[in-house]
Amino acid sequence: MTSSNPLGFLPYILIYSVHKSRYGRHVKEIQINVLSILSFLAHQHTFSL
């Protein structure tokens, strides 16, 4: 790792932060989908009993 150009790290930090925010949004959507599927399965299970 050469520290001759510290500004070279800025694009990577920006890309990382953008991808992290997008990934966080996807994780929230996945959590919501999993919760809805689990609640749906729970309702199906209780009705089948």
OpenMM code with the backbone's topology and positions (N, CA, C; nanometers):
from openmm import Vec3, app, unit

residues = "MET THR SER SER ASN PRO LEU GLY PHE LEU PRO TYR ILE LEU ILE TYR SER VAL HIS LYS SER ARG TYR GLY ARG HIS VAL LYS GLU ILE GLN ILE ASN VAL LEU SER ILE LEU SER PHE LEU ALA HIS GLN HIS THR PHE SER LEU".split()
positions = [
    Vec3(0.0855, -0.1193, 0.0000),
    Vec3(0.0000, 0.0000, 0.0000),
    Vec3(0.0893, 0.1246, 0.0000),
    Vec3(0.0857, 0.2015, -0.1069),
    Vec3(0.1657, 0.3231, -0.1133),
    Vec3(0.0804, 0.4412, -0.0701),
    Vec3(0.1321, 0.5186, 0.0241),
    Vec3(0.0575, 0.6340, 0.0762),
    Vec3(0.1022, 0.7614, 0.0063),
    Vec3(0.1423, 0.7512, -0.1214),
    Vec3(0.1887, 0.8694, -0.1934),
    Vec3(0.0702, 0.9572, -0.2340),
    Vec3(-0.0457, 0.8952, -0.2620),
    Vec3(-0.1625, 0.9717, -0.3061),
    Vec3(-0.2815, 0.9369, -0.2174),
    Vec3(-0.2996, 1.0069, -0.1062),
    Vec3(-0.4127, 0.9752, -0.0170),
    Vec3(-0.5476, 1.0059, -0.0811),
    Vec3(-0.5509, 1.0985, -0.1772),
    Vec3(-0.6780, 1.1313, -0.2423),
    Vec3(-0.7273, 1.0162, -0.3282),
    Vec3(-0.6412, 0.9200, -0.3595),
    Vec3(-0.6840, 0.8066, -0.4391),
    Vec3(-0.7837, 0.7193, -0.3661),
    Vec3(-0.7883, 0.7325, -0.2330),
    Vec3(-0.8811, 0.6500, -0.1555),
    Vec3(-1.0227, 0.7073, -0.1560),
    Vec3(-1.0375, 0.8351, -0.1912),
    Vec3(-1.1699, 0.8982, -0.1844),
    Vec3(-1.2736, 0.8292, -0.2725),
    Vec3(-1.2445, 0.7976, -0.3985),
    Vec3(-1.3477, 0.7296, -0.4789),
    Vec3(-1.3905, 0.5976, -0.4176),
    Vec3(-1.2950, 0.5232, -0.3622),
    Vec3(-1.3310, 0.3947, -0.3021),
    Vec3(-1.4205, 0.4154, -0.1806),
    Vec3(-1.3920, 0.5192, -0.1018),
    Vec3(-1.4753, 0.5471, 0.0161),
    Vec3(-1.6162, 0.5871, -0.0287),
    Vec3(-1.6253, 0.6688, -0.1339),
    Vec3(-1.7575, 0.7095, -0.1836),
    Vec3(-1.8342, 0.5898, -0.2370),
    Vec3(-1.7666, 0.5062, -0.3174),
    Vec3(-1.8335, 0.3878, -0.3730),
    Vec3(-1.8785, 0.2966, -0.2601),
    Vec3(-1.7911, 0.2806, -0.1589),
    Vec3(-1.8256, 0.1921, -0.0471),
    Vec3(-1.9466, 0.2446, 0.0280),
    Vec3(-1.9510, 0.3762, 0.0530),
    Vec3(-2.0641, 0.4326, 0.1279),
    Vec3(-2.1930, 0.4204, 0.0473),
    Vec3(-2.1857, 0.4435, -0.0842),
    Vec3(-2.3060, 0.4319, -0.1677),
    Vec3(-2.3553, 0.2882, -0.1685),
    Vec3(-2.2627, 0.1938, -0.1875),
    Vec3(-2.3038, 0.0535, -0.1892),
    Vec3(-2.3568, 0.0116, -0.0525),
    Vec3(-2.2981, 0.0659, 0.0545),
    Vec3(-2.3441, 0.0299, 0.1886),
    Vec3(-2.4863, 0.0797, 0.2105),
    Vec3(-2.5164, 0.2017, 0.1650),
    Vec3(-2.6526, 0.2539, 0.1838),
    Vec3(-2.7520, 0.1739, 0.1002),
    Vec3(-2.7133, 0.1389, -0.0240),
    Vec3(-2.8027, 0.0575, -0.1066),
    Vec3(-2.8233, -0.0788, -0.0427),
    Vec3(-2.7145, -0.1375, 0.0073),
    Vec3(-2.7249, -0.2692, 0.0695),
    Vec3(-2.8136, -0.2625, 0.1926),
    Vec3(-2.8027, -0.1533, 0.2698),
    Vec3(-2.8872, -0.1385, 0.3871),
    Vec3(-3.0341, -0.1337, 0.3496),
    Vec3(-3.0650, -0.0643, 0.2394),
    Vec3(-3.2045, -0.0586, 0.1948),
    Vec3(-3.2529, -0.1968, 0.1535),
    Vec3(-3.1685, -0.2714, 0.0829),
    Vec3(-3.2080, -0.4059, 0.0406),
    Vec3(-3.2290, -0.4953, 0.1618),
    Vec3(-3.1440, -0.4807, 0.2633),
    Vec3(-3.1588, -0.5631, 0.3837),
    Vec3(-3.2924, -0.5325, 0.4503),
    Vec3(-3.3304, -0.4046, 0.4563),
    Vec3(-3.4597, -0.3696, 0.5167),
    Vec3(-3.5744, -0.4312, 0.4369),
    Vec3(-3.5661, -0.4238, 0.3027),
    Vec3(-3.6723, -0.4823, 0.2202),
    Vec3(-3.6790, -0.6328, 0.2414),
    Vec3(-3.5626, -0.6980, 0.2486),
    Vec3(-3.5606, -0.8436, 0.2683),
    Vec3(-3.6200, -0.8778, 0.4044),
    Vec3(-3.5862, -0.7996, 0.5081),
    Vec3(-3.6413, -0.8256, 0.6412),
    Vec3(-3.7929, -0.8120, 0.6391),
    Vec3(-3.8437, -0.7091, 0.5719),
    Vec3(-3.9889, -0.6890, 0.5647),
    Vec3(-4.0539, -0.8056, 0.4910),
    Vec3(-3.9905, -0.8507, 0.3807),
    Vec3(-4.0467, -0.9631, 0.3055),
    Vec3(-4.0475, -1.0891, 0.3903),
    Vec3(-3.9391, -1.1145, 0.4618),
    Vec3(-3.9320, -1.2348, 0.5455),
    Vec3(-4.0378, -1.2277, 0.6549),
    Vec3(-4.0555, -1.1094, 0.7151),
    Vec3(-4.1561, -1.0957, 0.8207),
    Vec3(-4.2956, -1.1206, 0.7652),
    Vec3(-4.3250, -1.0671, 0.6468),
    Vec3(-4.4586, -1.0881, 0.5894),
    Vec3(-4.4799, -1.2349, 0.5551),
    Vec3(-4.3761, -1.3003, 0.5011),
    Vec3(-4.3893, -1.4432, 0.4678),
    Vec3(-4.4090, -1.5246, 0.5950),
    Vec3(-4.3338, -1.4918, 0.6998),
    Vec3(-4.3466, -1.5668, 0.8250),
    Vec3(-4.4850, -1.5474, 0.8851),
    Vec3(-4.5354, -1.4247, 0.8830),
    Vec3(-4.6695, -1.4010, 0.9386),
    Vec3(-4.7749, -1.4733, 0.8551),
    Vec3(-4.7572, -1.4738, 0.7227),
    Vec3(-4.8512, -1.5449, 0.6352),
    Vec3(-4.8485, -1.6946, 0.6650),
    Vec3(-4.7280, -1.7510, 0.6807),
    Vec3(-4.7171, -1.8935, 0.7117),
    Vec3(-4.7771, -1.9229, 0.8488),
    Vec3(-4.7578, -1.8315, 0.9436),
    Vec3(-4.8140, -1.8528, 1.0768),
    Vec3(-4.9667, -1.8531, 1.0694),
    Vec3(-5.0243, -1.7604, 0.9921),
    Vec3(-5.1699, -1.7579, 0.9772),
    Vec3(-5.2193, -1.8849, 0.9090),
    Vec3(-5.1497, -1.9285, 0.8047),
    Vec3(-5.1881, -2.0513, 0.7359),
    Vec3(-5.1825, -2.1691, 0.8321),
    Vec3(-5.0790, -2.1717, 0.9165),
    Vec3(-5.0614, -2.2836, 1.0087),
    Vec3(-5.1733, -2.2846, 1.1131),
    Vec3(-5.2083, -2.1667, 1.1643),
    Vec3(-5.3133, -2.1613, 1.2662),
    Vec3(-5.4481, -2.1979, 1.2044),
    Vec3(-5.4722, -2.1567, 1.0795),
    Vec3(-5.5999, -2.1900, 1.0160),
    Vec3(-5.6072, -2.3380, 0.9811),
    Vec3(-5.4928, -2.3983, 0.9487),
    Vec3(-5.4943, -2.5412, 0.9149),
    Vec3(-5.5154, -2.6255, 1.0396),
    Vec3(-5.4794, -2.5707, 1.1580),
    Vec3(-5.5057, -2.6444, 1.2813),
    Vec3(-5.6564, -2.6400, 1.3105),
] * unit.nanometer
topology = app.Topology()
chain = topology.addChain("A")
for resn in residues:
    res = topology.addResidue(resn, chain)
    for name in ("N", "CA", "C"):
        topology.addAtom(name, app.Element.getBySymbol(name[0]), res)
